[in-house]
Amino acid sequence: MKKLLIANRGEIVNRVMRACRDLGIKPVTIYSDADKNMGYLKEADEAYNIGPANPVKSYLNIEAIINAVKTSGADAVHPGYGFLSENAAFAKAVAEAGATWVGPPPAILKAIDSKCFCRKIASDAGVPVVPGTIDIIQDVAEIYQFASECGYPIVLKLDKGGGGKGIELVKEEAQAKEAFERLSRIGLMAFKSSECYIEKEIQNPRHIEIQFLTDGKGGCVCLGERECSIQRRYQKIIEESPSPVVSEEDRKELFDYTTKLALAMDYHGAGTMEFLRSEDGNFYFMEVNARLQVEHPVTEYLTNVDIVKQQLLIASGQPLDFVQKDIEFKGHAIEARVYAEDPVSFIPSPGTITSLEFPHMEAQYLRIDHAIEAGGTVPPYYDPLLAKVISWGINRTDAIKNLKLGLMGFQIGGIKTTIPANLLIVSSREFAEGSLDTGFIEKLYAKEGATGSPGKPLWPNM
């Protein structure tokens, strides 16, 4: 692997470029018209325009990206996360262009794109899945039948959804038909598939994921769990490791589940197995994310394993040069995602960054992954993630303290950001106690009165 094209935008481009430089690989970047002034374009060896701002015509345009691969002579492609990162057709096109795909092979991506396929593998392997249907449902009558046997509330999920999209909570029968039809429309528009399945809603769950690496040669290593329960719109905003609630016995069980699943799927590369933890302490497999995760720096802090480098080495055909017993977990790490969004409504806030100040802390305790600069523009066409603030401490208390200091020292002018929301969350008593679930933000905002209504303080207790 000598020259690698990064098929993405934003902070992940800088992250992959760092790994490339460390391994002596030349990085190639792509950009849309909206991103023509991004700072990382100057840092890359080569940069290619792939089309208009509209992502369908640029970052989701397989033909345009493959043309850049061929023109540049890149012999590998890293897809980052989002966009085409789990797209089997794109992975196949990369291979047909004579380049190495950094990720699971196209056939595996195509198979595990179906959540029902993964649920069946898990069920066959003896890994508990969220109670629900294993097969695709055909019509609303099946929803009525399932609910009559298991009761409401239930959750409808797209079989090929992702990124927090394609999930409908149904609390009563009167909502079922409309929710099914709405989900089907979303599936066709966003994922070109309207197929969905049913899960019984798990009340107040925690979202726990296991980061793993497999080399396709029988080696599989788990790099610990991440607690990802703090979410808005089913999308993560704060992640940490280790989880405050996962015991050593739980960890061993989750590692065993993950290894069984990864080997049964014939997976290789970096990935995560996603689980829900019920209030009574049971874990249920949900899905596999077949790509680099946004929150991978949390795990890198704890294990000192460079996950992106490992992706590149595995894609180059090298076996893992460590085994499970070699992995040591040190301290505690937390990541806060900073979005260009209103901190109450989470409505995107594109615009120009008029001023920018980063916190001054030692790299041992704080890491900021970003691709922003003063005078830069945040376009309205893409995911509004601006940066990731990752802290480390010898224990959870110290990690929280360092994250607060980092967030307070991070000043972004000209646009709204979720920094105030992150500070409200990590400053709360509930967060300090580790009392987390996927409804955390809604409950905290209700408690704090963070409605943003006229005449009412936005953050009453800060």
Backbone torsions as a table, in degrees:
resi	resn	phi	psi	omega
1	MET	NA	112.1	-175.9
2	LYS	-115.0	-31.6	-178.8
3	LYS	-139.5	124.9	-174.2
4	LEU	-121.6	129.3	175.2
5	LEU	-92.7	129.3	179.2
6	ILE	-97.0	107.4	-173.0
7	ALA	-88.2	63.5	-176.7
8	ASN	-164.2	-171.0	-178.6
9	ARG	-142.7	169.0	172.9
10	GLY	78.2	-157.2	-170.8
11	GLU	-61.6	-29.4	-177.9
12	ILE	-66.3	-24.9	177.4
13	VAL	-64.8	-46.4	176.5
14	ASN	-59.9	-40.6	-178.3
15	ARG	-62.9	-46.5	-179.4
16	VAL	-68.5	-35.6	178.2
17	MET	-61.7	-38.0	178.6
18	ARG	-60.3	-43.5	179.3
19	ALA	-65.4	-39.8	178.2
20	CYS	-60.0	-47.2	-179.3
21	ARG	-59.8	-41.5	-178.9
22	ASP	-64.2	-30.0	-177.7
23	LEU	-99.4	3.6	179.1
24	GLY	74.0	26.5	179.3
25	ILE	-101.3	136.0	178.8
26	LYS	-79.8	123.9	179.6
27	PRO	-89.0	138.3	176.2
28	VAL	-118.9	133.9	179.8
29	THR	-115.0	162.0	174.4
30	ILE	-124.6	161.6	179.4
31	TYR	-157.5	150.3	173.0
32	SER	-91.0	172.7	177.2
33	ASP	-56.8	-34.2	-178.2
34	ALA	-71.5	-20.7	-175.6
35	ASP	-108.9	17.9	-172.3
36	LYS	-66.1	-15.7	-179.6
37	ASN	-108.4	13.4	179.1
38	MET	-62.9	136.2	-174.5
39	GLY	-61.4	-33.3	-176.1
40	TYR	-68.5	-16.7	179.2
41	LEU	-63.2	-31.7	179.4
42	LYS	-75.5	-23.5	-177.6
43	GLU	-82.9	-22.5	-178.0
44	ALA	-76.7	158.7	176.6
45	ASP	-69.2	-35.6	179.0
46	GLU	-146.1	152.7	178.0
47	ALA	-141.8	137.8	-174.9
48	TYR	-129.5	131.0	174.4
49	ASN	-75.2	130.6	-177.9
50	ILE	-116.9	8.9	174.3
51	GLY	137.3	-170.7	-176.5
52	PRO	-66.7	174.1	-179.0
53	ALA	-61.1	-38.4	-179.9
54	ASN	-52.8	118.7	-175.6
55	PRO	-60.0	-28.0	178.5
56	VAL	-62.1	-31.0	-177.9
57	LYS	-97.4	2.6	-179.1
58	SER	-135.5	-85.9	-173.0
59	TYR	-70.4	-13.9	174.7
60	LEU	-107.8	7.6	-177.0
61	ASN	-93.3	95.7	-175.6
62	ILE	-58.8	-44.2	-177.4
63	GLU	-60.5	-44.6	-178.4
64	ALA	-64.5	-40.6	-179.3
65	ILE	-69.5	-40.8	178.5
66	ILE	-63.9	-35.5	175.3
67	ASN	-61.0	-39.0	177.9
68	ALA	-67.5	-36.9	176.8
69	VAL	-60.5	-48.2	-177.9
70	LYS	-67.4	-43.8	-178.9
71	THR	-63.0	-40.6	-177.4
72	SER	-77.2	-23.0	-174.9
73	GLY	76.9	19.1	178.4
74	ALA	-61.6	137.8	179.3
75	ASP	-103.3	7.9	177.0
76	ALA	-156.4	157.7	178.9
77	VAL	-134.7	127.0	172.3
78	HIS	-106.6	123.0	-174.4
79	PRO	-87.9	-4.0	-177.3
80	GLY	67.3	-137.6	174.8
81	TYR	-133.3	160.2	-175.4
82	GLY	70.9	-168.3	179.9
83	PHE	46.4	-118.3	-173.8
84	LEU	-101.5	19.0	-171.1
85	SER	-63.9	-26.4	179.4
86	GLU	-119.3	23.4	-175.5
87	ASN	-91.1	114.0	-177.0
88	ALA	-63.9	-35.9	-179.9
89	ALA	-65.2	-37.6	178.2
90	PHE	-68.8	-44.5	178.6
91	ALA	-59.4	-40.0	178.7
92	LYS	-66.1	-41.3	179.8
93	ALA	-64.0	-37.6	177.1
94	VAL	-62.2	-46.9	179.9
95	ALA	-62.9	-41.2	-179.7
96	GLU	-67.8	-22.5	176.9
97	ALA	-82.4	-1.0	177.6
98	GLY	87.8	13.7	-179.4
99	ALA	-108.7	159.7	178.5
100	THR	-86.7	130.2	177.1
101	TRP	-88.6	125.0	178.7
102	VAL	-88.3	90.5	-177.3
103	GLY	158.8	-177.3	178.3
104	PRO	-61.6	148.3	179.6
105	PRO	-58.6	156.2	-177.8
106	PRO	-52.9	-41.1	-177.6
107	ALA	-63.0	-38.4	178.9
108	ILE	-70.2	-43.4	177.9
109	LEU	-58.0	-42.4	-178.9
110	LYS	-63.8	-41.9	-177.9
111	ALA	-68.1	-49.3	-174.0
112	ILE	-82.1	-1.1	171.4
113	ASP	-61.5	-25.6	177.5
114	SER	-88.1	117.4	178.1
115	LYS	-65.7	-33.3	178.3
116	CYS	-66.0	-37.7	175.6
117	PHE	-59.1	-45.4	-179.9
118	CYS	-67.1	-37.5	177.7
119	ARG	-63.2	-37.0	178.9
120	LYS	-68.7	-42.7	177.3
121	ILE	-59.3	-44.8	-179.8
122	ALA	-62.4	-45.3	179.9
123	SER	-60.7	-43.2	179.5
124	ASP	-67.1	-29.3	-178.4
125	ALA	-87.0	0.6	179.5
126	GLY	80.9	18.3	177.7
127	VAL	-95.2	123.9	-177.8
128	PRO	-61.9	137.9	175.9
129	VAL	-114.7	159.8	175.5
130	VAL	-58.2	127.5	-179.1
131	PRO	-53.6	134.9	-178.3
132	GLY	164.6	-161.2	-179.8
133	THR	-86.5	142.2	176.0
134	ILE	-86.9	-33.3	-178.5
135	ASP	-99.3	162.3	175.8
136	ILE	-61.8	141.1	174.0
137	ILE	-90.4	150.1	-174.1
138	GLN	-97.7	-31.6	-177.1
139	ASP	-157.6	175.9	-175.9
140	VAL	-67.2	-22.8	179.1
141	ALA	-60.4	-33.9	179.1
142	GLU	-69.3	-29.5	176.3
143	ILE	-66.7	-46.6	179.5
144	TYR	-59.3	-42.0	-178.0
145	GLN	-65.1	-45.2	-179.9
146	PHE	-61.7	-45.8	-177.5
147	ALA	-66.3	-33.0	178.8
148	SER	-65.6	-27.9	-179.4
149	GLU	-90.7	-35.9	-172.8
150	CYS	-111.3	-17.5	178.8
151	GLY	86.3	162.6	174.0
152	TYR	-93.2	159.6	0.8
153	PRO	-80.4	155.4	175.8
154	ILE	-129.1	167.6	179.4
155	VAL	-124.8	127.0	172.6
156	LEU	-94.4	132.9	-179.5
157	LYS	-131.6	140.2	173.9
158	LEU	-68.8	136.4	178.9
159	ASP	-64.5	-31.2	-177.9
160	LYS	-119.6	29.9	177.0
161	GLY	-82.5	-177.8	179.5
162	GLY	175.9	168.7	177.0
163	GLY	63.2	27.9	-179.9
164	GLY	83.6	-2.3	179.4
165	LYS	-95.3	152.4	175.2
166	GLY	85.1	38.9	179.0
167	ILE	-133.0	127.9	-180.0
168	GLU	-130.1	122.1	175.1
169	LEU	-86.9	127.4	179.9
170	VAL	-116.6	113.3	-175.7
171	LYS	-93.2	-21.2	-178.8
172	GLU	-153.9	163.3	-173.5
173	GLU	-58.5	-34.8	-177.3
174	ALA	-62.6	-21.3	-178.3
175	GLN	-90.6	-14.7	-167.6
176	ALA	-62.5	-49.5	-175.2
177	LYS	-63.5	-46.4	-179.2
178	GLU	-64.6	-41.2	-179.7
179	ALA	-64.7	-41.5	179.5
180	PHE	-62.7	-44.8	-179.0
181	GLU	-68.1	-40.0	179.2
182	ARG	-64.9	-44.3	180.0
183	LEU	-63.0	-39.5	178.8
184	SER	-62.6	-41.1	178.5
185	ARG	-64.8	-44.4	179.3
186	ILE	-60.9	-42.1	-179.7
187	GLY	-61.2	-43.2	179.9
188	LEU	-65.8	-40.8	-177.3
189	MET	-73.1	-44.9	-172.3
190	ALA	-90.2	-31.9	-172.6
191	PHE	-129.9	4.5	179.0
192	LYS	58.6	28.5	177.0
193	SER	-153.8	128.6	-179.7
194	SER	-97.3	1.5	-175.1
195	GLU	-67.8	138.3	-180.0
196	CYS	-144.7	170.3	-179.9
197	TYR	-140.1	177.1	-174.8
198	ILE	-118.1	139.6	169.2
199	GLU	-127.1	146.1	170.8
200	LYS	-73.5	132.7	-179.5
201	GLU	-66.7	130.6	173.0
202	ILE	-93.1	120.3	-174.5
203	GLN	-70.9	132.2	175.0
204	ASN	48.3	52.7	-177.3
205	PRO	-79.5	162.5	167.6
206	ARG	-106.3	144.5	-179.5
207	HIS	-101.9	113.3	-178.3
208	ILE	-121.1	131.5	178.7
209	GLU	-126.2	150.2	178.2
210	ILE	-111.3	121.8	174.8
211	GLN	-82.1	131.4	179.5
212	PHE	-139.6	160.9	173.7
213	LEU	-129.6	131.8	172.0
214	THR	-129.5	145.6	-174.5
215	ASP	-106.0	3.7	-179.5
216	GLY	74.8	6.0	-179.7
217	LYS	-122.8	20.2	179.3
218	GLY	98.9	-10.2	180.0
219	GLY	-86.6	129.4	177.1
220	CYS	-141.7	123.8	-178.8
221	VAL	-128.3	131.0	176.9
222	CYS	-95.7	133.7	-175.9
223	LEU	-105.8	31.0	176.4
224	GLY	93.7	174.8	179.9
225	GLU	-103.7	159.6	171.7
226	ARG	-126.7	135.1	174.0
227	GLU	-86.4	119.0	-175.3
228	CYS	-125.2	33.7	-171.9
229	SER	-75.8	-23.0	-176.3
230	ILE	-85.1	108.1	-170.6
231	GLN	-138.6	155.6	165.6
232	ARG	-129.6	137.5	-177.4
233	ARG	54.1	40.8	-179.6
234	TYR	62.5	16.4	178.9
235	GLN	-117.9	138.0	-174.6
236	LYS	-68.8	147.9	175.5
237	ILE	-129.1	-30.3	175.9
238	ILE	-136.1	134.2	179.3
239	GLU	-132.8	151.9	178.8
240	GLU	-150.1	161.5	176.9
241	SER	-150.5	137.1	-2.9
242	PRO	-74.2	166.7	176.2
243	SER	-70.7	140.9	178.3
244	PRO	-64.4	-15.1	-172.6
245	VAL	-112.7	-10.5	-176.4
246	VAL	-85.6	119.2	178.4
247	SER	-82.6	169.9	178.3
248	GLU	-63.3	-35.5	177.2
249	GLU	-66.3	-42.9	176.0
250	ASP	-59.3	-44.4	-176.8
251	ARG	-59.6	-45.2	179.8
252	LYS	-62.3	-40.9	179.4
253	GLU	-64.9	-43.5	179.9
254	LEU	-66.6	-37.3	176.1
255	PHE	-63.4	-40.7	179.3
256	ASP	-64.3	-44.8	177.2
257	TYR	-58.5	-47.1	-176.3
258	THR	-62.6	-45.0	-179.9
259	THR	-63.2	-43.9	177.5
260	LYS	-58.3	-47.0	-177.3
261	LEU	-66.2	-46.3	-177.3
262	ALA	-61.3	-42.9	-179.4
263	LEU	-71.5	-36.7	178.4
264	ALA	-66.6	-30.1	178.6
265	MET	-84.3	-6.6	-175.4
266	ASP	58.4	37.0	-176.6
267	TYR	-74.2	146.9	161.3
268	HIS	-149.0	146.7	-171.9
269	GLY	118.2	-163.7	176.9
270	ALA	-94.3	144.4	178.1
271	GLY	-165.6	175.8	175.0
272	THR	-134.5	141.8	170.5
273	MET	-99.4	127.2	-175.2
274	GLU	-99.9	132.2	179.8
275	PHE	-130.1	151.4	167.3
276	LEU	-105.9	140.0	174.9
277	ARG	-111.3	123.0	-179.7
278	SER	-78.5	167.5	-179.0
279	GLU	-61.4	-26.5	179.2
280	ASP	-88.5	8.0	172.5
281	GLY	91.4	7.9	178.3
282	ASN	-87.5	144.1	179.1
283	PHE	-107.4	138.2	-179.6
284	TYR	-130.2	128.6	176.8
285	PHE	-67.9	137.1	176.6
286	MET	-108.7	-57.6	-173.5
287	GLU	-166.5	170.8	173.9
288	VAL	-112.2	136.9	172.5
289	ASN	-101.4	112.7	-170.9
290	ALA	-93.4	56.1	-176.3
291	ARG	-167.1	176.9	171.2
292	LEU	-69.3	137.1	179.5
293	GLN	-92.3	148.9	177.0
294	VAL	-54.7	-37.7	-173.0
295	GLU	-90.9	18.3	-178.4
296	HIS	-60.3	-27.2	179.9
297	PRO	-60.6	-28.5	178.1
298	VAL	-57.1	-46.9	-178.9
299	THR	-69.8	-36.0	179.0
300	GLU	-62.9	-38.9	177.2
301	TYR	-60.4	-43.4	-174.0
302	LEU	-75.3	-34.5	-171.4
303	THR	-107.1	-16.6	-174.1
304	ASN	62.8	24.9	174.5
305	VAL	-100.3	124.8	176.3
306	ASP	-82.9	103.2	-172.8
307	ILE	-67.8	-37.0	-179.9
308	VAL	-67.6	-42.1	175.6
309	LYS	-58.8	-43.7	179.6
310	GLN	-62.1	-37.4	175.4
311	GLN	-58.0	-46.2	-177.0
312	LEU	-67.4	-39.4	179.9
313	LEU	-67.6	-42.7	178.8
314	ILE	-63.1	-43.8	179.3
315	ALA	-63.0	-26.7	178.3
316	SER	-79.3	-3.3	177.9
317	GLY	97.0	7.5	-178.1
318	GLN	-87.6	141.0	175.8
319	PRO	-76.0	158.0	173.9
320	LEU	-60.7	136.4	-180.0
321	ASP	-101.3	21.9	174.2
322	PHE	-146.1	160.0	179.4
323	VAL	-121.5	176.2	-173.4
324	GLN	-55.6	-41.3	-175.5
325	LYS	-68.5	-15.4	178.7
326	ASP	-79.0	-16.2	-175.7
327	ILE	-82.1	122.2	175.8
328	GLU	-114.8	136.0	179.9
329	PHE	-103.4	120.5	-175.3
330	LYS	-121.5	121.1	174.4
331	GLY	76.2	-152.1	-176.0
332	HIS	-143.1	141.4	180.0
333	ALA	-133.6	145.2	179.5
334	ILE	-136.6	138.8	176.0
335	GLU	-117.6	132.6	172.4
336	ALA	-114.2	121.4	176.8
337	ARG	-81.4	131.8	177.8
338	VAL	-105.0	114.8	-179.3
339	TYR	-107.1	152.5	171.1
340	ALA	-83.0	77.0	-176.8
341	GLU	-142.8	154.4	170.4
342	ASP	-62.2	130.6	-174.3
343	PRO	-72.1	-8.1	176.6
344	VAL	-103.8	-53.9	-176.2
345	SER	-85.4	-18.6	-175.0
346	PHE	60.6	27.8	173.0
347	ILE	-80.4	133.5	-177.7
348	PRO	-54.9	147.1	-178.2
349	SER	-131.0	72.8	178.6
350	PRO	-70.3	165.9	179.1
351	GLY	151.9	-161.5	-178.7
352	THR	-103.9	133.7	176.0
353	ILE	-79.7	108.1	-174.2
354	THR	-83.9	-26.0	178.2
355	SER	-151.8	155.3	-175.8
356	LEU	-152.6	128.1	176.6
357	GLU	-137.1	127.9	179.6
358	PHE	-97.6	150.7	177.7
359	PRO	-67.9	151.7	179.3
360	HIS	-106.6	94.6	178.9
361	MET	-140.8	154.9	-179.2
362	GLU	-64.9	143.5	-178.8
363	ALA	-60.8	-23.2	178.5
364	GLN	-62.9	-29.2	-173.6
365	TYR	-110.9	-17.4	-177.3
366	LEU	-148.6	136.4	177.4
367	ARG	-133.4	134.8	176.0
368	ILE	-122.8	117.4	174.6
369	ASP	-97.5	123.9	-175.3
370	HIS	-159.1	173.3	172.8
371	ALA	-146.2	40.1	-176.8
372	ILE	-113.5	158.5	177.7
373	GLU	-154.8	155.1	178.2
374	ALA	-61.3	134.3	-177.0
375	GLY	89.8	-9.7	179.5
376	GLY	-76.5	158.8	-178.5
377	THR	-106.4	138.0	172.2
378	VAL	-101.5	104.0	-175.1
379	PRO	-73.8	155.7	-177.8
380	PRO	-85.3	2.9	-169.5
381	TYR	-91.0	-13.9	-169.9
382	TYR	-127.6	174.1	175.7
383	ASP	-53.7	134.3	-172.2
384	PRO	-82.7	17.7	177.6
385	LEU	-62.8	125.4	-180.0
386	LEU	-99.8	-44.9	-172.7
387	ALA	-162.6	168.0	175.6
388	LYS	-128.0	127.0	178.0
389	VAL	-105.3	116.1	-175.3
390	ILE	-119.3	125.6	-179.7
391	SER	-112.6	156.3	174.2
392	TRP	-132.2	146.0	174.4
393	GLY	-149.1	165.4	-179.9
394	ILE	-68.9	-20.3	174.5
395	ASN	-148.4	178.3	-175.3
396	ARG	-63.9	-39.3	179.8
397	THR	-59.4	-45.1	179.6
398	ASP	-67.8	-37.7	178.8
399	ALA	-63.6	-40.6	177.4
400	ILE	-63.8	-44.3	179.0
401	LYS	-59.3	-46.4	-178.9
402	ASN	-66.3	-35.2	177.9
403	LEU	-66.8	-42.0	177.6
404	LYS	-59.3	-46.6	180.0
405	LEU	-60.9	-41.4	179.1
406	GLY	-63.9	-44.4	-179.4
407	LEU	-67.1	-39.1	-179.7
408	MET	-68.5	-27.1	179.4
409	GLY	-90.4	1.7	-177.2
410	PHE	-101.2	105.1	-175.4
411	GLN	-113.9	122.4	179.2
412	ILE	-124.8	116.0	-177.3
413	GLY	-100.7	154.6	174.7
414	GLY	98.7	-22.4	179.9
415	ILE	-138.0	160.8	173.2
416	LYS	-81.9	146.4	176.8
417	THR	-136.2	169.0	179.8
418	THR	-89.3	12.5	177.7
419	ILE	-57.6	-44.8	176.8
420	PRO	-59.9	-37.4	178.6
421	ALA	-65.6	-43.3	178.7
422	ASN	-60.9	-42.6	179.6
423	LEU	-65.4	-40.3	177.5
424	LEU	-60.3	-43.2	-178.3
425	ILE	-64.2	-53.9	-173.5
426	VAL	-74.7	-12.2	176.8
427	SER	-92.1	-5.0	-175.4
428	SER	-78.2	152.2	177.3
429	ARG	-62.7	-38.8	-177.9
430	GLU	-63.2	-39.9	178.8
431	PHE	-67.4	-42.9	179.5
432	ALA	-58.9	-35.5	-179.7
433	GLU	-81.4	-10.2	-177.7
434	GLY	75.3	21.7	179.3
435	SER	-87.0	84.0	-171.1
436	LEU	-118.5	149.9	166.2
437	ASP	-159.3	176.3	-173.6
438	THR	-71.0	-8.4	175.8
439	GLY	-101.8	16.2	-173.6
440	PHE	-55.9	-49.6	-174.1
441	ILE	-63.7	-45.6	-179.6
442	GLU	-58.4	-43.0	-178.9
443	LYS	-69.9	-39.0	179.3
444	LEU	-66.1	-44.4	-179.5
445	TYR	-63.8	-39.3	178.6
446	ALA	-64.0	-40.0	179.7
447	LYS	-66.7	-43.0	-175.6
448	GLU	-82.7	-12.1	-177.0
449	GLY	70.2	29.4	-177.3
450	ALA	-80.6	75.3	-177.9
451	THR	-104.6	-16.8	-177.8
452	GLY	72.7	15.4	-178.5
453	SER	-72.6	151.8	-177.1
454	PRO	-56.0	136.2	176.1
455	GLY	80.0	-0.1	-178.4
456	LYS	-114.0	131.3	179.1
457	PRO	-57.1	139.3	-177.5
458	LEU	-69.9	-42.2	-178.3
459	TRP	-126.1	81.9	-169.8
460	PRO	-55.8	-38.8	-170.9
461	ASN	-104.9	18.8	-179.9
462	MET	-99.4	NA	NA
